[in-house]
Amino acid sequence: MEKKPRNSKPAKAPESREERLKQALKANLARRKAQAKARKSGEERE
């Protein structure tokens, strides 16, 4: 019986994780900027 190597993860896994994190961070930052802008414009009206 042959045993399969335990390290069967694809080589691109860390890169794809990095890309996913970059995209999530960018989206989060954009959302926070939009929220801050909305709050600021809301305060100016009052």
C-alpha positions, 0 to 999 in steps of 0.5 A: 500500500502506498500512502499519499503525501499529506502535503497535497495542497495546491501551490497557489493556495497562499497566493490566492489567500493573499489576493482574497485578503487584499480584495477584502481589505480594499472592499472594507476600506471603501465601505468605511470611507463611504460610511464616514462620508455619509456621516459627515454629510449627515452632520452638515445638514443638521 
